[in-house]
Amino acid sequence: MESAQLRMERMLPELRDLEQKKTFTKTEISAIVTQRNYYEALIARPKQPECYLKYIEYEKRLEKLRRLRVGKYGHAKGRTTLSDYSIPLHILNLYSAAAKRFPESLELWTSYIAYSLTQASNKLVSRVLSAAIAAHPSHSEFWVMAARFEADGDETGKGGGNVDGARKLLMRGLRFFKDASSLPLWIEWIRIELNFIQTMEKRREAFGLLDSHSKSNDPSHSSQPEETGHVHEALQTTVDLRQLPEDPDTPMTPLDREVDSTGLKGQEALISGALVKVVLQNAFEAIPGLDIFYATLPLLCAFESPLRPALIHFLYRKISEMYPDSPKALVMLTTRPLFKYSTSGKILAVSGEELVDLLGATILQLQQLCKDKSSLTSLPEEFLVFLIEMHTILNEVELREYVAAVIRKTVSLAIKKKTDTANLYRLVLSHYETTAAISDGLQLAKTATQRFPDCLDLWESRLALLVKTQEDSPTTLEVFQEAIQRFPGSIRLAEQYTQLLKQRHGKNIMSDEELWTSVEKQLDITLRTCPPKQDESRQTARHPPSNVAEVYQRTLAEFSGRMTLKEFSKYLSNKSVVSLNFLSWLLDSKSDQADLRALEDLHGLVTSHPHAQLDHWADHLSFLLTRKKDCHGASQLLAKAKKALGRQASEQLEEKWMQFNSSISASDPSHVQQ
């Protein structure tokens, strides 16, 4: 606390200045001192970065208020005094101390960088970015931010102009990344090089030097010294990129292949795109797969330069050379004329009759490709991906029907040749789930589950289509029973089954008693054959079903009108151990009912569960205080909770208890226990 006291004493001149300039009143300055004392005590022994961030946020609001008042009262016309810069300096000191105390916090560094960009100091931004990179050399976002600041600067005009520095920074950053993790750095490098070419072309155009290569070689049309210097720096970076040694102890991207630009010199190499091709070449070699190509295409398509067609052609040529037998690459190359790419995705490049002709020709090429490359078993799947995508994009009914017919033909051909795969069926069935051709989808789903009876995804798709058709035939229930017998642990199948039963109940095909009996029977079978097991992959909502038994328990809860809440809870408890997750869901779903006694019993079941957490105890306390107005019972529960919870959780619960009492005191003091 001594250091905190010293820091407070150093703030006295600033506070006096604020009072003398009448920016704040004495009362407001006293409030500022109180708040700062609180935050200084908070950061004396900080447990997490949020302690600093709360203090910083307060200081930012204070500085914003100071600026508003200075502008309002016209103090800005006078000379600069201590209070004009003391708060931003204090904020920077807080960020610096926080970064030293919690260097592992990405949130803290991101906030630090964002604030440094608001200050009028390029050196400050560079220093903070360098420190962030030093603390997190494997965080690609910081490398990209630093390179972008060096090359482009920010919106206010700070930074920028140091393209060569950005290149060297990215080159150094690539030593810390390997394969796909280096993608953001390569994309940023490519973007910087494309922007650099555009800048140089605009300069040459301004000087009248962009007519032809002959002019660039003519001494009478020599470029300006500054421009020549930029070109030499760029070419030197290219040499450095090729000759960069690999450190055996440091992951390094491969830089083996080179683009032959030795015959080009100076601006000729730049204008011909040789420099960009070197970067593209090494990026393609560094990252296996087509992700780098998909990420680069929007940049090249948005590149406004005469070089754009040549660079796009270079990219597609590299795909053809590097992945001659990749089904995804073959489809990408064949469908190239149909699409154009942007940052928001790919869109159709043609329309009208041209689209009809080009689509037909492309489909014929892909069909022939599937015949010629029959050894590539996944090629029909990639063909189907393209067809499904086109069916989604197209608006013309005739074209959609044509594509749908090609999809049916492609699947039938694969089945006939016995080259069908489970993934092929997954693709097509997911397509049919979103279209009106449900009958086609059902027939195909039946074939798929017969062909691959142990594939859960195919059964789920088949049942989803059955639910969508709302058929009432006995065969439908038989299909569901077969699927559940094969996969008794599938939560998704159980949800689909209960959805079907509710559907039949809604049509009055099934009575309340029949629905209850069917679900109860399935619950008993599940408890015998499939012991409850938590499915962690489904934790997407507040209380999602954690096992199959819970799915049936929830359905019973929706139709438990013949039982009270207490009777229903006891009924389920007699069958098996009821999970905390289910009890929490049941409490949420029944929280609006008027029977407070039943709700209290349910809260008691939740908090008496061996895995009850702080939030469960807090909810119980809140219920007793706000709904039941039982302060005595709440006090007893608080004492019980402190024994069940650990020390830290007990302290947090005590804070919540004080908050509950404060809120109640504000509305109705008579109900608050002193």
PyMOL commands that set and color helices and strands:
alter all, ss='L'
color gray80, all
select helices_A, chain A and resi 2-10+12-20+26-44+49-73+75-77+82-84+86-101+106-116+122-135+140-151+163-176+179-206+213-217+219-221+225-243+266-271+274-286+291-301+308-322+327-334+336-338+352-372+379-393+397-416+422-432+438-451+456-469+474-486+491-506+512-529+536-538+548-558+565-575+580-589+596-607+614-627+631-644+647-667+669-671
alter helices_A, ss='H'
color red, helices_A
select strands_A, chain A and resi 339-342+345-348
alter strands_A, ss='S'
color yellow, strands_A
deselect
rebuild
show_as cartoon
